Amino acid sequence: MKNNFFKAAAVQASPVFLDKKRTVEKACHLINEASKKGAKLVVFPESYIPCYPDWVWLIPSGKGSMHSELYSEFVENSVSIPDDSVSKLCRAAKKAKVNVVMGMSERNSESSNSSLYNTLLYIDSDGNILGKHRKLVPTGGERLVWAMGNGSTLEAYDTDTGKIGGLICWENYMLLARNAMYSYGTQVYVAPTWDKGESWLTALKHIANEGGLFVIGCCMVLRKKEIPDKYKFRDLYASEKDWISTGESVIVNPGGKIIAGPLSKEEGILIADIDLSDIRRSKWQLDTSGHYSRPDVFKFTVNKNPYPNIESSS
């Protein structure tokens, strides 16, 4: 049964850098902590497990040996869906009775098991996997580690906290991807990210107002000292740099007003009260996937073919 009133949480935390096992353990603890605060929906940052690969913005592309060594470790600590790490997350969600959206780096276990996707995993409050979304376009340097997703994972999911869907970081600037989320009837739109700053917060407020829905923008925090000494790319940061990522997570209501956050330069769990009837009220004059959509003028389609690398013939 869907609850019209509930609490949602944006978890702003640092991972245990490039350590899948310990980051999953921390995530399970944070799921429990968010539940104790009354949350029924818990959202984690982009690529929380095992970390965001910030080295792609620092190491010159010609430094192949540095990239390949880091990539190998990134693959080793990335998640297959399902695997033991996912099972632990599902058990944590079930025990806490919360819906979870987890950002992770995912192996292509259906094929070579050595390419990666920037993925959101959706888990319901019974501990079941609802589905996953693979980022359609890795941005800039991200293309050095992540492959492109396809339309087969562009979806929104019914839960006891409404219909949940979302996009990752700069996917949110893809207006047709946003339109798909609106057209699927998304009520709580998640936007895990590595981005921050005034222009990003303005974009999230615009999406909430444009789509007439709640938006949860969730970013991790990370300090230079949390990157172990053995990773030599750390020396490429300015000597005086402390914060690699300051977070600035927010929760926004359907009117485009920030109702929790932004939280900056600290770990924390943002909590906001969600009233799904606010969505209906916001769509009285503007419903971009309803009376404002004009399907007689504009045609919109989503190609949901999965395009597997290998198919078996009978």
MONORGI-V363600 format. One record per residue. N is the residue number from 1. PHI is phi in degrees with one decimal (none if undefined). Layout:
n=N phi=PHI
n=N phi=PHI
//
This chain:
n=1 phi=none
n=2 phi=-77.3
n=3 phi=-96.4
n=4 phi=-75.5
n=5 phi=-120.2
n=6 phi=-162.1
n=7 phi=-105.2
n=8 phi=-113.8
n=9 phi=-127.6
n=10 phi=-109.7
n=11 phi=-89.0
n=12 phi=-105.8
n=13 phi=-147.0
n=14 phi=-92.9
n=15 phi=-79.1
n=16 phi=-86.1
n=17 phi=-53.3
n=18 phi=54.7
n=19 phi=-133.1
n=20 phi=-58.9
n=21 phi=-59.0
n=22 phi=-73.2
n=23 phi=-68.8
n=24 phi=-62.5
n=25 phi=-59.9
n=26 phi=-64.4
n=27 phi=-61.8
n=28 phi=-62.7
n=29 phi=-62.0
n=30 phi=-69.3
n=31 phi=-60.7
n=32 phi=-64.6
n=33 phi=-64.0
n=34 phi=-64.0
n=35 phi=-62.5
n=36 phi=-63.4
n=37 phi=-84.3
n=38 phi=97.1
n=39 phi=-69.9
n=40 phi=-112.6
n=41 phi=-134.0
n=42 phi=-126.8
n=43 phi=-116.0
n=44 phi=-109.8
n=45 phi=-70.9
n=46 phi=-57.7
n=47 phi=49.4
n=48 phi=-59.1
n=49 phi=-102.6
n=50 phi=-95.6
n=51 phi=170.2
n=52 phi=-86.8
n=53 phi=-79.9
n=54 phi=-64.6
n=55 phi=-61.7
n=56 phi=-65.6
n=57 phi=-92.6
n=58 phi=-110.2
n=59 phi=-78.9
n=60 phi=-56.2
n=61 phi=-60.9
n=62 phi=-74.4
n=63 phi=-82.9
n=64 phi=-61.8
n=65 phi=-66.2
n=66 phi=-65.7
n=67 phi=-63.8
n=68 phi=-67.1
n=69 phi=-66.2
n=70 phi=-66.8
n=71 phi=-63.3
n=72 phi=-58.9
n=73 phi=-71.5
n=74 phi=-63.9
n=75 phi=-62.9
n=76 phi=-59.6
n=77 phi=-101.2
n=78 phi=-85.9
n=79 phi=-105.5
n=80 phi=-100.9
n=81 phi=-115.6
n=82 phi=-93.3
n=83 phi=-156.0
n=84 phi=-62.0
n=85 phi=-63.3
n=86 phi=-64.3
n=87 phi=-59.6
n=88 phi=-64.5
n=89 phi=-64.2
n=90 phi=-63.8
n=91 phi=-64.6
n=92 phi=-65.2
n=93 phi=-63.6
n=94 phi=-65.2
n=95 phi=-62.9
n=96 phi=-83.6
n=97 phi=59.3
n=98 phi=-130.7
n=99 phi=-85.6
n=100 phi=-128.3
n=101 phi=-118.4
n=102 phi=-116.8
n=103 phi=-82.7
n=104 phi=-155.7
n=105 phi=-90.1
n=106 phi=-116.0
n=107 phi=-73.2
n=108 phi=-84.9
n=109 phi=-66.7
n=110 phi=-77.8
n=111 phi=-141.8
n=112 phi=-74.8
n=113 phi=66.7
n=114 phi=-132.3
n=115 phi=-102.9
n=116 phi=-126.7
n=117 phi=-127.4
n=118 phi=-86.9
n=119 phi=-126.9
n=120 phi=-107.2
n=121 phi=-106.2
n=122 phi=-106.7
n=123 phi=-126.7
n=124 phi=-89.5
n=125 phi=-73.9
n=126 phi=-96.2
n=127 phi=83.0
n=128 phi=-92.3
n=129 phi=-76.2
n=130 phi=-83.5
n=131 phi=164.5
n=132 phi=-144.9
n=133 phi=-127.9
n=134 phi=-100.0
n=135 phi=-52.5
n=136 phi=-69.6
n=137 phi=-136.6
n=138 phi=-61.1
n=139 phi=-95.8
n=140 phi=50.1
n=141 phi=-61.1
n=142 phi=-60.3
n=143 phi=-65.7
n=144 phi=-72.8
n=145 phi=-125.0
n=146 phi=-115.5
n=147 phi=-85.1
n=148 phi=-85.7
n=149 phi=-79.0
n=150 phi=-136.4
n=151 phi=-68.5
n=152 phi=-66.8
n=153 phi=-107.8
n=154 phi=-89.5
n=155 phi=-154.7
n=156 phi=-126.0
n=157 phi=-128.2
n=158 phi=-76.5
n=159 phi=-137.9
n=160 phi=-76.5
n=161 phi=-116.7
n=162 phi=90.5
n=163 phi=-89.7
n=164 phi=-114.9
n=165 phi=-155.5
n=166 phi=173.7
n=167 phi=-134.5
n=168 phi=-105.6
n=169 phi=48.3
n=170 phi=-73.7
n=171 phi=-54.6
n=172 phi=-68.1
n=173 phi=-89.8
n=174 phi=-85.4
n=175 phi=-61.6
n=176 phi=-76.0
n=177 phi=-65.5
n=178 phi=-61.3
n=179 phi=-60.6
n=180 phi=-62.2
n=181 phi=-62.3
n=182 phi=-63.9
n=183 phi=-68.7
n=184 phi=-75.7
n=185 phi=82.7
n=186 phi=-58.4
n=187 phi=-106.7
n=188 phi=-118.9
n=189 phi=-104.2
n=190 phi=-96.8
n=191 phi=-135.8
n=192 phi=-61.4
n=193 phi=-155.5
n=194 phi=-111.5
n=195 phi=-84.9
n=196 phi=-165.4
n=197 phi=101.1
n=198 phi=-63.2
n=199 phi=-66.7
n=200 phi=-68.2
n=201 phi=-63.1
n=202 phi=-63.1
n=203 phi=-63.2
n=204 phi=-64.1
n=205 phi=-65.9
n=206 phi=-63.9
n=207 phi=-61.6
n=208 phi=-61.0
n=209 phi=-72.5
n=210 phi=-63.6
n=211 phi=-87.2
n=212 phi=62.1
n=213 phi=-149.7
n=214 phi=-83.1
n=215 phi=-122.8
n=216 phi=-113.8
n=217 phi=-96.4
n=218 phi=-127.4
n=219 phi=-130.4
n=220 phi=-79.6
n=221 phi=-104.5
n=222 phi=-156.1
n=223 phi=-107.9
n=224 phi=-57.0
n=225 phi=-67.1
n=226 phi=-84.1
n=227 phi=-91.8
n=228 phi=-56.9
n=229 phi=-57.6
n=230 phi=-66.0
n=231 phi=-88.6
n=232 phi=-67.6
n=233 phi=-63.2
n=234 phi=-58.0
n=235 phi=-70.6
n=236 phi=-80.1
n=237 phi=-72.5
n=238 phi=-56.8
n=239 phi=-59.3
n=240 phi=-87.6
n=241 phi=-72.8
n=242 phi=-110.5
n=243 phi=-88.0
n=244 phi=-81.1
n=245 phi=-137.8
n=246 phi=-93.8
n=247 phi=90.3
n=248 phi=66.0
n=249 phi=-67.1
n=250 phi=-145.9
n=251 phi=-127.1
n=252 phi=-122.8
n=253 phi=-89.3
n=254 phi=-62.4
n=255 phi=-87.2
n=256 phi=85.7
n=257 phi=-99.4
n=258 phi=-71.2
n=259 phi=-110.8
n=260 phi=-155.5
n=261 phi=89.7
n=262 phi=-72.9
n=263 phi=-101.4
n=264 phi=-127.6
n=265 phi=57.3
n=266 phi=-164.6
n=267 phi=-77.1
n=268 phi=-179.9
n=269 phi=-119.3
n=270 phi=-76.4
n=271 phi=-123.4
n=272 phi=-138.3
n=273 phi=-80.4
n=274 phi=-110.9
n=275 phi=-121.3
n=276 phi=-63.6
n=277 phi=-68.4
n=278 phi=-61.4
n=279 phi=-66.4
n=280 phi=-61.2
n=281 phi=-63.6
n=282 phi=-71.0
n=283 phi=-92.7
n=284 phi=-56.8
n=285 phi=-101.2
n=286 phi=-132.5
n=287 phi=-128.1
n=288 phi=-66.8
n=289 phi=-107.6
n=290 phi=-125.7
n=291 phi=-70.5
n=292 phi=-97.6
n=293 phi=-85.9
n=294 phi=48.5
n=295 phi=-66.1
n=296 phi=-74.9
n=297 phi=-104.8
n=298 phi=-117.9
n=299 phi=-109.7
n=300 phi=-129.4
n=301 phi=-132.3
n=302 phi=-121.3
n=303 phi=-81.4
n=304 phi=-103.3
n=305 phi=-68.5
n=306 phi=-80.3
n=307 phi=51.0
n=308 phi=-66.7
n=309 phi=-69.3
n=310 phi=-139.5
n=311 phi=-126.2
n=312 phi=-93.5
n=313 phi=-97.8
n=314 phi=-86.6
//
